[in-house]
Amino acid sequence: MKRNNRRSSRFPAVYLAVLTVIMYVPILIVMIYSFNESKLSSVWAGFSLKWYRELFRDRNVAAAVMNSLILGLLSSLAAAVIGTLGAIGTSRSRFRGRGVMEYIATLPMMTPEIILGMIFLAFFSLLGLPFGMTTLVISHTAFCIPYVYMQVKARLAGMDPSYEEAARDLGAGRARVFLDITMPLLLPAILSGMLLSFAMSFDDVIVSVFVTGVKVNTLPILIYTQLKTGVTPKTNALCTLLFLATLIIVILSVLLGRLGNKRNRTRE
Amino acid sequence: MRSDKKGSQAGFLAPMYIFTLLFLIGPFVYMIILSFLTRAETWGVVNEFTFRNYTRILEPVYRSTVFNSLKLALDVTFLVILFGYPFGYFMAKLPPRKRGLMMLLLMIPFWTNSLMRLYGWIIIFRANGILDKLLMLLHLTEKPLKLLYSWPAVTVGMVYALLPFMILSVYSSVEKMDWTLVEASRDLGAGPAKAFLTVTLPLSMPGLLSGVILTFVPSVGLFFIADILGGNKIVLLGNVIQEQLMKVHDWPFAAALSVILMLMTSLMILLYRKLTGAAEMEGML
């Protein structure tokens, strides 16, 4: 019995470790080859930083990074406003169409991305909207709203209504209560929803491929095109830098989550 | 706040109502209409009602594409359960400190650009690539295996991309499980296997099923994974839709394919809600 116990307590740790390592292998390989002197990934010709130098000289890359940043910021901001207000509205009213509204609010999450891409492409050309940043922002906002909505809704469900009631009893108006009590309490949820939205937007290939114009390239579209037509270690260098940025964002979000938790705990 | 009248929330709801009506419901409705229209000779659509777009899906070429896509999605889902369930389960049983570290380790690749992760697999699978060299070094194979542009490569790529969703779903389900129930079943004489099958597994079922949906739904549409790791050889439903839209410009047919895809995924989600009775999915975020 004892032997059995010891063995069963080892296995989970080994399993977790092995699978985690496998998850990182492709990422590490891409990073390692970004320092390869040779253009071919089948040979290692020595350490070099030349691909990074070339990367920084590439105007297309700089433009794509800029586009992706603008797109991510605009759509996560728009999603934050619409999603937060929507979550507050649905969780506080008991009208008949509420179930339908909830379903629609999370619909983009339940829809394969390719369908979102297809319907946006068809609909925007029906409306005659010019394809480019505008169509990108609209479609990204649409698939980002659920992430903010779900986060804020979960936070609202766990929120003590007595804070708002107390403020009302003490004479604060509705707008005052919203700005001074509700918003600060919701802020961690809104921020983490926005962060998630930004990450989703920054990483999106499928929807973007359909709704972007000829002139506007986002970073994922640029990488996708390179992967399809031919890669150089410059692509590896770009991916490596992106990975470092991701690392920073993840660590920031963990810190943000801790901050939110701490606030919760002090409130209790 | 609960005493507020209906009207007072209208201001909060208005932006979401307007946005979703205009940019979500509108496009969806248009997709359905489009799927019944006729394609124009050269470019665009003619307003002529037809069922032809749907009957065309029954043609052997497209039938086999739908079949292949479903088969791949099922394979991928099965493998994701096989690898992901134990991962999420073991992770939830870690002591809190290690759990936080594990979560961080999991979130980093999850948030990493999906194309970068795919690119890694290209380098691994490429003819004379890392895997081939490793296998030849170990004398497991004589010649390069040429794994890139094959079904196994696409399957690995999809499993790899979707595994975190299953892990997180199972984890969030197991983490909040009431372990005293498992202990009770053990005290009453159930062996570890029986306790797992009769108590733990049913209790973690919502997480498992939500993981199944989160893997199955995207796997039918992830055309770029099939595109990059499968080359032109592997054609899935998502690839056909993309091709019909961007290259052939037969939008009504693409719309009909999308409607079918949408129906399939909606059925899955309905089934999930029936089975678990839950309105929301476990570990969505």
Interface residues (C-beta under 8 A of the other chain):
Chain A: P12 A13 Y15 L16 L19 T20 M23 Y24 V25 P26 I27 L28 I29 V30 Y33 S41 S42 V81 I82 G83 L85 G86 I88 G89 T90 R92 S93 F95 M101 E102 I104 A105 T106 L107 P108 M109 M110 T111 P112 E113 I114 I115 M118 I119 F120 L121 A122 F123 L126 I138 S139 T141 A142 I145 Y147 Y149 M150 Q151 P161 E164 E165 R168 R174 L196 A199 F202 D203 V205 I206 V209 F210 P220 I223 Y224 L227 K228 V231 T235 N236 C239 L242 F243 T246 L247 I249 V250 I251 S253 V254
Chain B: M1 R2 D4 K6 S8 Q9 A10 G11 F12 L13 A14 P15 M16 Y17 F19 T20 F23 L24 I25 G26 P27 F28 Y30 M31 L34 F83 P86 F87 F90 M91 K93 L94 M102 L104 L105 L106 M107 I108 P109 W111 T112 N113 S114 L115 M116 R117 L118 Y119 G120 W121 I122 I123 I124 R126 N128 G129 I130 Y160 L163 I213 V217 P218 V220 G221 L222 F223 F224 D227 I228 G238 I241 Q242 L245 M246 W251 A254 A255 S258 L261 M262 T265 S266 I269 A279 E280 M284 L285
